[in-house]
Amino acid sequence: MKKLVFILLIIFSIFVYAIPESSYWYPNDLLDWKSDPNIVYNISHIPLAKRIYAEPITNFAEKDVKIMVLSIMNPSTSGMPSQGSNNSFKTYPFSFWQYVDYLVAWAGSAGEGIIVPPSADVIDLAHKNGVYVLGTIFFPPNIYGGRRNWVDQLLKEENGKFIIADKLIEVAETYGFDGWFINQETKGCNETHVKKMINFLNYLKEKAPWMKVVWYDAMSKIGAIEWQGELNENNVVYIVNNDKKLVDAIFLDFRWQSLKRPETIENTLNTMKKYNLKKDDIFVGFDLQANGFYTYSNWPKIIDENGKLKVSLGFYCPSWAYYSTKNISKFWQNEETLWIADHPVLTYNGKEEFFKIKWNENYKQYRWQAPSKFVVEKSPITSLPFITHFNAGHGYAFYVDGKKLSNIPWNNRSLMDIFPTYRWKVTGPIPKIFVDYSTAYYGGSSLKIQGNLEKGERTLITLYAAELYIENPTILETVIKGTGNIKTRVILTFENNKNKSYELKLFDDWVKTIYNLETEKNIKYISFEIEGSTKTSYNINIGKIGIIPVKNEKVRKVTNVKIDELTFKEGLYAQMKLHWNKSNAEYYEIYRIKNGKREFVWATYNNYTYISEITRYGKETSTTLEIVGVSKDMQRSIPTKISFNWPPYPKPKANFEVSNTIILPNSSVTFFDKSSKVTEKWLWILPGATPNVSYEKNPVVTYKKEGIYPAILVAMNSEGEDVKIYNPLIVVTTKAKNIKNLALNKKTYASSNVPTEKPSMAVDGTVENNSKWCAVGELPHWLVIDFGKEVIISSVIIKHAEAGHESPDWNTKDFRLQASDDGKSWKDISVVKGNTKGITKHSFAPVKTRYFRLFVETPTQTGDKAARIYEVEVYGLESF
């Protein structure tokens, strides 16, 4: 019976292709949350690390000033892989944890879910760095779909219990994160809701005193949405009530910065004093989502006469650094500039450019300042072993011991290493320092240092603050490679501020240097030094720095490996869920055996995991995987093997596209093969064309005479053939010179739209200034263009989110182009599945129609249900 069920699962799964997603709910969904089969994949496996304070490096830094960030860690609420992906590079690799005390994984929307825990990889990464990570409870403004009844559901009581509160505690305990950020911005509440909310917050903290709860400054003491922009009697009721503290902190709305309200911070400080609240209870908000470090901010209000902060800092969307650029190098520069900016001690590659920014002369005092100069750096490097490969948690390839074992892009932030405490603290000539994705010793990246030195000159880079006590035999292991006439050293600074240098080998390929360390020493700083042997330029990659106790403990072999679900797509791609018994390993690697050699597939801290995609090699009938346990000190277990069988090799499925379908005589047309990847041969039959037969994959042909012609493609392989016929398809006419965009400024209407992003903005001829149609709410979304009369259309260009300078993750994935004579009955012209492009062109056999409809089935790449269409251009003839 079990075997039959498994076979049925495989058959069914050929048609279902999905990996486990990070969770999201509406309030009532939480009542049954444990029925979610993806729970096991969403559990964090890294506990919260202990952190220590480093010594302050500026006169402005204070330990009681904290930073909270509300960051979009995933581009969407829904559709987010639980643990990353083994076939995508794209992820936000936040690394400035040394300045952050709370990370709120900001998410939630009316169309997807408003209660969103952090994904497992985000929890792992935050905890590895010793930072509290919170989920989001977001009641949206009514204009964005917020519903008062969701607030009622949250506050529902049964038998003296807040039933949703109990579930929130249960979720945090199960997934392993630290609490919740509550943002209530939905109108319609009253003083009864206020009383219930106060009781709800009190209930949460009494039932789970370990849990961190943060309140956002939106709902006032009468239940109205009245953002205060300060701490006062209208919002303090959610922080302190009857002399009892209800939450851990409040995030004050951005309105504190208003020049028209000069007393906001003074009022806040007075209220703090009245209720005995501390600096780390109050976080003043900065909205960075639109402009990042170009944001004018009212720093003078919160800086005292000594240059120190009066309150703690709250940043909304410092993730701007990632989402504002498509270039990963630019992201790292954005990130460093945002956090380091005008820091008086630290330097970075873009510092000169930051000081060149032209600020408005009247508002220069509000230019961006370095958050890092106001707080004391913190380090989670407090236990052994400590190993870093400067792995950024994603890569274009995966390296193991310096060898490239996969050419496939990947991301899993659980694997991201602890990045340097100081970015960058340099004595001597300043080099360029950056994350290098072109080579690595382990993972997807290494640390690159480039510079110039005179003979005898030294550059000292203080990388890490630490508190590492060497009690037992321990080694210092460093792996580097590079060029230049230089000497390189690791310098360890001990508790008595005494330094010891460890000279390193340097070649143009990875080379390891190992030293035995003295026991009964406490390491406080880890630095890297470069000295010029002659006048020289140099390039160095650091692939590993490890302080590793010498142990003989073996990693146990992984046992009881099972494939829980196996799915296939087109007979060429496999996806699976699998698990094994948890061992004494820190994490696990999965390899594929190909021609007797290992190819890296995936790595995970969770013994319940998935593989997003495995590509079939040729016509192989089975694939063998190896699961290997890896210890904290990078020792590996004996591999455990498991195999799976592929379905029969498929015959091809023919399909093609064409560059144009209405053309002038003597014009050329390109035919683009879109057949399935198993196609081995092509036969094109093209009546009326020269040539009229072709065996090329993408032939270019010429039509000399006027007429209406079909096109035929036969796709072939060893297993069979398939035929695609379009009849008619090509129209050759002298009237082709009159083709134009028939949609421009025509009448439009849609399924829905955001008030400021109307359907008409999709046919106004521009993608600038956020000119788009945006639809929210339940799917599907659709946009109709009324041409006002019957016309002939032959191609459509759609400009998706990326064309309007938004994230490519928001490009429309699945959609249909449709035509109608009456605006009621619709016929598909073209069906598009799996699009990722920002601009798409669709040519088709000419169609007579009055109405055109863009029918959106899957609006984004990520699960976000909002459609973002910047322009629809429909080309054709007014008449034929």
N, C-alpha and C positions, 0 to 999 in steps of 0.2 A: 504493500500500500504506500509506504514512504517513497519507494522508488517511482511509482506512478505519479505521485504528487510532484516529485522533483522534475520528471519529464514534462508534465503539464506546465510547470512553472517556466521551464526553458522555452517551450513552444510559445506560451503567452508572452514571455519577455522579449521575444523577437520584435514585438510591436510596441514595447514600452521601453523607453531609454531615458532613465533618470537616476541621478545619484542622490544620496541623502542630503537634505537641506537643513540649514540652521533654522531654528524655530521662530515662529511669530504667531500671535493670537489676537483675537478680540477677547474682552473680559470673560464672557460666558464659555468661550472655547477652552479656557483653562480648567474648567471643572472636569473635563475629560482628557486632559493633556497626556496622561500616562498611556493612552491607547496609541500614541504616535510611535510607529515602528522605528523612527529615526533617533529616538532618545539616546541609544547606546553610542551613536556616532557623535553626539553633541556634548559629550562629557569631557571636561578638561582633565588632564593627567599630570599637571605641574602645579604643586602647591605654591602658595605665596611665599616668595623668598624674603629673608631678613635683609634689611638695608642699613647701611651706616652713613653718617654724614661725613663728607670730606671737609678739609679745612677751607673756609671761605677764601675766594681769590679776588673779591672786590670789596670795597668799603661799604657797598650798598646791600650786600647779601645778608639775609637773616633767616634763621631756621624756622621761625614761626610764620613766615610767609609761604603759602602753598600755591600750587597751580592745579586747577581742574580743567580738563579738556573734554569738550563734547565733539567727538570726531566721527565722521562718516567712515567707519572702518571697512564697510562693504558698500558697493555702489547701489545696492537695492535692499529693501526689506525682505522680499521674497526671492526665491530662486538662488540663494547663496549656498554654495557647497559647505558642508559642515567643517571640513578639514583642509580645504584648498583643492588643488587640482593638479593632476600629473600631465596635463596638456595645455596649460595656459600660464603665461608669464605674469599676467596682470594681477597685481595686488598692491595695496597701500602699505609699504614697509616702514611704518613709523619707528624711529629709533632714538628720539630724544627723551627717553624715559627718566633720565637723571634729574630732570626738572619737574616731573609730573607726579602728583600725589593721588589724583583720581582720574581714571579714564572712563568716560561715559561713552559706550558704543552707541552713538546716536543713530536712530532708525525709527521707522514707524510711519504709516500713512493710512488714511481712511479707506483706501482701496485694497490694502493688503493685510494690515494688522497693526494694532497700536501698542501691543505689549511685546517687546522684542529683547530677548536675552542676547548677550554677546555670543558670537560663534566660538567654537571650541579653540580654534587657532588663535583668536584674539585673547581669550582667557589665558591660554598657555603662555603667550608672549608677554602679556602684562605681568603675570605672576612670576615668570622667569626674571623679570626686572624689578620685582618687589612692589608693584603698583596695584592698588585696588582697582577693580574693573566692575562697572555697573551696567545693568541693562536699562532699557528705556521704557517708560510708560508715558505715552504721548497722546493726549486728547487734543486733536487738531482744532484750529479755528473753524467755525461753522462754514465759512466760505470755501474751505478746503475739505469739506465733507464731514466735519466733526458732528457727533450726535450726542445730545445730552443723555440719552438712555445708556450710553457706554459708561458715563460717570455713575449713573444709578446702579449699573451692574457691578462696578468695582466696589461700591459702598454697601452692597446687599449684605444683610445680616440674617443668620439662621441660628436659633438656639444660643444667642449671645456670642456668636462667632462671625467674624468677617471671613466668609468662605473663600473669597478671592485672595485675601491676604494670606490665608493658610497655603494656598496654591503657589503664591509668589515666593514664599519662604521655601516651600518644597522644591520648586524649580531651581532656585539659587543653590540649595544644598545639593541637589542631584547633579546639576551641571558644574558646580564648583566655582561659581563666581561670588562676588562680595556684596551685592545689594542692588538697589533700584534708584533711578533718577525719575522723579515724577513731575511732569509738565502738563498742567491742566489749563488749556486755553479755549475750551469749548464754552460758549455762552449758554445761558439759560438756567444756571444754578442760583440758589438762594441761601439764606442763612441756615436752613435745615441741612443743606449739603455741606456747609462749612462745619457745622457741629459734627456731622457724620465723618467728614474728612479728618478732623482733629482726632476723633476717636479711632479712626482707621489707622492713622499714623502712630498713635499711642499703642494700639494693638500690635502693629508690626514690630515696634521696638521692644515691647514687653515679651512677645513670643520669640523674637530672634534678636537679642541684644548685640550679637556679633555682627549683624547685618548693617551695612552702611545704607542710609536713606538720605537722599538729597532732594530738596524742594526747589522748584523754579518759581520765580517771582512773576505770577500772572493773575491768579485768582485772589481777590481781596477778601477781607473779613466779612463782607456781606454776600459773597458768592459771585460778584460781578468780575468780568475780566478787565482788570484795571492795573496794567503794568506800572509798578511804582518807581522802578529805577533807583530805589533806595530802600533801606530797612527802616520801617516806621510801624506805627500801630495798626496800619491796614494789612500788613503781611506778617508781622512778627508772631501772630497767633499760630502760625504753622510751624514755628521754630521752638517757641517756648509757650507753654500754657499751664497756668496755675503753678508757676515756678518749676515746671518739669520740662526738660528738653525733649522735644518730640522727634527731631531729625538731627542728622549729623552736620548738615550745612545747608545754606541757601545760595542759589545762583541768581544774583540780581540782574534784572533785565538791563539791556543796553542803554536805556533812557537816563541812567545816572550821568552819562557824558554830556547831556544837553547844556549848551552855553546859556540858555534861558533859565536854567535852574541851578544856580551856583551853589546851593546849600545841600545838594544830594549826599555828598560824602560826609559833610559835617553832621547832617541828620542821622546818617547811618552810624557814625561813631557814637553819637549821643544815645541812640537806641541800643547799641551794643553795650555801652557802659551801664545803662539802666537794667538790662537783662543779663548782665555778667557774661556776655559773649566774647569770644576771642577772635583773633585775626583769621584763624583757620576755620572759623564757622561761617565766614562771609566771603563770597567770591563775587567780584564785580565783573560783569560780562563784557566781552569784546566780540563783535560780530565780524569774523574774518572770512566768511564764506565767499564774498564777492571779490575782495581785493587783497587779502592776505597782508603782507607787510607794506603794501601801499595804502593801508587803511589809516586815515587820520583818527587819532584816539586822544582822549582828554587825560593824558598822563599828568599834567600839572595838578589836577584835582586830587590825585591819590599819592603823590610823592611829597614827603615832608621836607623841611628845611635842610635835613642832612642827606637828602637824596634817597631815602629809604621809603618803602611802601607802607601805607596806612592800613591796607587791607590785602586780602589774597586775590589772585587773578583767576578769572574764568574765561576760557577761550572757546567760542563757538566756531567749529569748523576750521581749525588749523590744518585740517586735511585738504584745504585749498591748495597747499603746496603740491599735492599729488594730482588732484582733479583739474587743476588749471593748466596742465601741460600734458602733451602726449609723449614727451621725451623724458626718459628715465634719468638722464644726466641732469636735465633742467630741474626735475623734481628734487634731486639731492641738493642742488644749489638753492632752490627755493626754500627747502627745509632748513638748511644751515643759515640762510639769511633771516628767515622768520624768527629763529630761536637765538641766534648769536648777534645779528644786526650790528649795533654799535658797541658791543662789549669791549671794555677797555683792556682786557688781557688776552682774550681768545681771538684767533684769526681763522679765516676760511677763504676759499677760492674766490667768492663773489663779494668780498668786503669792499673793495675799491668801487665796484659798480653800485653797491648800496649807497655809498657816500656821494655818488653822482646823481642820485635821484633828485629831480627838481620838484621841490615842494612849493606850494603856494606861499608867497612871501608873508602873507597875513596870518598864516596858520602853521608856521614852521615849528612852533612849540608843541604841536600835536603830531609831529612826524613819529613814525614807528621807532620804538626803543627795544632793546634786547631784554626779553623776559628773563634770560639766563643771568643777567647781572644782579637781579634782585633776590635770587634764591640761592641756597647753598646746594651744591651738587650732592647727589646721593648715589651710592653704589651697592648693588646686590652681591658683590664679589666678597663673600664672607665665609665660604666653605670650599673645601677641596673635594674633587679636583676642579680647577678652573681651566677651561679650554675655550678658546675662540678661534674660529677660522674666518672671522669677518664675513660670515655667511648671512646675506640679507633676507633669507627666507623665501627667495625665489631666484630663478635664473633662466638663461636661455639653454643651458645644458646642466648636467649634474656630474660632478667630479668626486672620485673616491681615491684618496691617497695620491692626488695629483694626476690621476688618469681620468680622461673623459669617458664615462660609462653610459652616457645618454646624450643625444643631441636634441632632445625634445624639451621645450619650455615647460616650466613647472612653477607652482607656488604652494608653500605650506609655512605659514608664519610661526607655527610651533617650533620649526627648526631654526628660526632666526637666532643668531648669537647675540650675546650682550655686546653692544657697541661701546666705543671708548667713552669714558666719563667726561673727557675734555675734548672739545671739537673746535679748534685745535689749540693746545697749549704748547707753544714752540719757543725755544731759546736758540738764538743763532739765525742764520739765513733761513728764510721761510720757504718751504717747498709747496708744491701742489699736492694735496692729499685727497683721494677720492675712492669711491667704491668701484671696483673693476669687475665687470661681468664677463670679460673675455677670457679669464683664466681663474682657476680656484684650486685649492688643495683638497677641500671638502665642501660640498654644496654647490652653490651657484655663483660665488663671488669671492674676491680677496680684497685686501687693502693696498692701493697703489700709492707710491710716494715718488715724486719726480722733482728734481732740483739741480742746482749748481753749487759747487763748493770750490774754494781756493784750497791750496795745500795747507793742511793743518786745521782748517775751519771745521767746526762741528755744529750740527743741528741736533738738538735734543727735543724729542716729542714725548711729552708726558701723556700717556694713553689712559691709564686706569688708576682710580683710587681703589683701595682694597683693605681688607682686614683678614689676612690669611696667616694663620698660625701653623708653622711647620713643626709638627710634633714627631712624626715618624719619617723614615726614609722617603724622600720626595725628589722628583726630577723637574728641571726646567727644560721643556722641549720646544724648539722653535723651528719653523720651516719657512724659508724665504727663497726667492730667486731674483735675479736682476743683473744689471750691467753698470759699469762705472768703476773708476779706480778709487775705491772707497773701502773703508772698514765699517762694519756694522756691529752693533752691540744691543743686547737687552740690558737695561739697568734696573735693578731692584732696589727700592728704597725701604729700609727697615724702620722699626718703631723708633729707634734712636736717631733717625734722620741720616743714618750712614748708608751710603750707596755702595753697591757692588756691581761691577761690570762683567758681562758674559759675552765674549767675542763670538761672532757667528761666521760660519762658512757662507760664501756667496759664489754661486755659479749662475749660468744662464738658464738652468732648469732647477726644479725644486730640490733643495738640499736641506737635510735635517741636522740640527745641532742639539746635543743633549748634555746637560750638566747635572751633577748631583748637588742638591742644596743642603746647606747646613741646617740641622734641626734646632728646635727651640728658638726660632726666629719668627718675627711677626712682619709680614710684608705689608707695606702701606701704599706704595705706588709702583706701577709697572710702566717703564718708559722704553723708548727705542731711540738709539743714537746712531748718527751717520757722520763719519769723518772723512774728509778728503785726503787721500794719499798724495795726490797731485791736484792741480787745477783740473776739474772734471765736471761733466754732467752725469747724472745717474738716474736710473729707473729701478725701483724695487717693488716687488709684490710680497706682502706678508701673508702667508697662507695658514699659519698656525702659531699661536703662543699658548703653551700649556704649562700649568704648574700641577703636577700629577703625582699623587702618592704611589709608591711602588707596592703593588698588591699582587697576590697570586690567585685571587678569587676568579673563578671561571663563570662565564655567562652560560646559563643553562640553555639547552636546545629547546626551541619552541615546539610545543606539542598540540595535538588535536586541531590541526588546521582544517577549516571547512569553508567551502565556497557556499555562501548562503543564497546568492542569487546571481545568475549569469545571463546577460542579455547580449544580443547581436544586432548590428546595424549593417544592412547591405551585404551581409556575409563576410565583411572585411574588418569590422571593428567590434571589439568585445568590451563590455563593461561589467564589473562585478562588485559584489559585496562579499566580504570574507571576514573570518575571525579565527582566533586561536586562544589557547589558555594563556593568561598573563604569566610572565616569567619574572626573573630577577633583573631583566634588562631595563635600561632607561627608556629606550625606544627601539623601533624595529625598522629594518630595511627589507624591501622586496625587490628581487632581481628576476630577470627573465633569462633563461638559458637559450642561447642562439649559437648554433655551430660549436658547441662546447665551451663558449665564452659567456661571461656574465654581462648583462645589460641592465643598468639601473632602471627601475620602474617607479618606485614610491618609497617614502619613509614616513613614519607616523609614531606618535607617542601612544596611540590608542590601539588596543588589541582587537577592537572592532573598527574596521576601516573599509575603504572602497578604492577601486581603481577606475578613474574616469574614462580612460580609453587605452586599449591595447590594439595596435594595428597588426593585422595578419601579414605574415611574411610570405609572399608568393602564394603558393597553393598548399601550404602546410596544413596538416590535418589535426595536429595537437600542439599545445604549448605548455612548457614546464616552467613553473615559478619556484623560487627559493625564498623562504622567509628566514631572516637572520636577526637575532637579538643583539643589541649594541649597548654596552655599559656606559656609565658616565665618563669613564676614562678611555672610551673608544675601543674596548676589547669586544670581539665578536664571537658569537656562538657558532657551533656547527650548523649548517643550513638544514632546513626542513623543506622537502619538496612536495609540490602538489601540481597536478596537471589537469587540463580541460581540453575537450575536443571541439573543433570548429564544425559548423554545419557544412553541407556540401558546397563546393565552390560554385558561385552563382554565374549564370549567363548574364550578358550585359543588358542594361536597360537604356534604350536609345533616347536621346533628347538633344535639342540644339536651340541656339539663339541666332539672330541675324542682326546685322548692323542697322539696316534700313529696309522698309518694305514698300515705300512709295518713292520711286527714283526716276530721274531723267533718263532718256535713251543714252546708251554708251556710258552708263555709270557702273561703277564697281560696287559689289556687295561682299562683305565678309560673313561667312558662316562659322559660328563658334560651337564646337562640340561640347555638350554638357551631359554626355552619357556617363553612366556609372564608371568607376575607376577600373573595373575589371576588363573594360573594352581593350582589345588588342589590335583590331583592324577596323577601318572605316570605308564604306562605299557610299558616295554621294551621287544621287541622280537628280540633275537640275535642268529640266527642260527649258529651252530658251536661253540658256547661259552659255558662255564660252570660257572654259570648257563646260560641257554639259554632264561630264562624269569626272569624279575626282576620288583619289584614295588618300588624300591628305587629311590630317586631323582638323585643320581650320582653313578650308580653301577660300581663296579670293577669286571671284568670277565676275564677268562683265555681261550685262544685258544690253544688246544693241538695239532691239526693236521694241516698239510699244506693244503692250499686251499684259495679260494676267497669267502668272505662272505658278505651278506647285513646286515643292521641294521635298526631297525624300532622303533620309539617312538610314543606312543599314549598319548597325553596330554589331561586331562579331568578336567571339573568342572561342577557345577550345571547347567550351561547354554548349555553345549555341549562338543564336543571333536574335536581334530584336529590330523592329522597323518603326520609325517615326515619320509620319506623313503630314505635311501641312498643305492643304489644297482648298482654296488658292492661298498664296502667300505674298508673292512679289507682284507689285503693280508698276509697270513701266509706262510713264506718261509725261508729256511736256508740261502738264499742269503741276508737276512736282515742284516747280519753281515758286509756287504760291504757298507752300507749306509754312505754317507759322504756329506760334503758341496760342491755341484757341482758349486756354483757361484764364489768360491774364485779365484780372479785374472783373471776371464774371461773377454772377450771383452764386453764393455758396450757403450751405447749411450743414449741420453736423449732429452727431449723437449727443455730444456735450462739449463744453469748452470751459476753460478757466476764464473768468471775466475779462482779463486784460489780454488774452491770447485767443482771438476769435477765428472762425473758419476763413473769413475773408483775408486774413493775414497770410494764408497759404497760397494765395494767388495774386499777391501784390507786387511780385517781381523782385523782391529783395529778401536776403537772409540776415541782413544786418539789424542791429538794435533790437535783437530778440523778437524779430518779426516772424511769428510762427503760430500755427494752430496747435493748441495743447488740450487734449481730452483726458479727463480723469473719471474715476468711478468704475462701474462694472463693465466688463468686456462683453461683446466686441465694441470697438470704436469705429465710426465711419464718418467720412467727409464726402459730401455730394457737390459736384459742380454742374450748374445748369447753363448750357450753352445758349439757351434761348430759342434754338431751332435745331433741326437735324443737321449734323455735320459728319465728316468722315475723319476718323482718328486712326493713327498708325503707330504712334510711339508715345511713351510717357517717361518723363524724368522726375524722379522724386528726390528731394533734398531732405535728408533725415537729420537727426540731432547733431551729428558731427559736422555737417555742413554749416550749422549755425554756431559753431565753436563750443558745442557741448560735448559731453563724454561720448565716445564711440559705444560705450556700454548701453546707451539709450537709443542707438539706431534701431529702426523697426526690424524685427526678426521675421515674422510671418505675416503676409498680407495678400490681398487679392485686388486685382484691377477689374472693375465691372462696368457694364454698359446697360442702359435702359432707355426705352422709348417713352415710358410714362412716369418714371421715377418710383415705380412700385415693384415691378418685376425685373429682376436683375440677372444678368448672364455673365459668367466669368470670361474675361479676356485673357488673363494671365494669373497664375497662382505661384506665389513666391514663398519658398520655405528656406529658413536658415540663413537669411541675409545678414551680413555683418557690415556692409559698406555704408559710408555716409551719403553717397550719391549713387543712385541706381538708374539705369536706363533700360527700358522695356520696349522692344519693337515687336509688333504682331501684325497678323493679316489685317488689312484695313477694315474698320467696322463703322457702319452707319449708326449714329446714336444722337440723342439730345442730351442725355445725362451721363455723367461719368461718376463712379464712386470708388474711392479708396477705402477698402474694408480691412481694418486692422485686427488681426487675431492674436498676435503676440507682439506687444508694442516695443519691447526692449530685449536685450541679450540676457538680462539678469532676473527677470521676474517682476520688476517694477511695472505697474499697470497703466502708467500714464503714457499716452502717445504724444510724440513731439515731431511735428511735420513743418518744416520751414518753408517749403515751396513744392507745389505740384504743377508741372508744366505738361500740358497735353498738346501734342503736335498733330497736325492734320490739315485738311482742306475745308474751306467753307462750303464748297460744292465740287462736284466731279463732272 
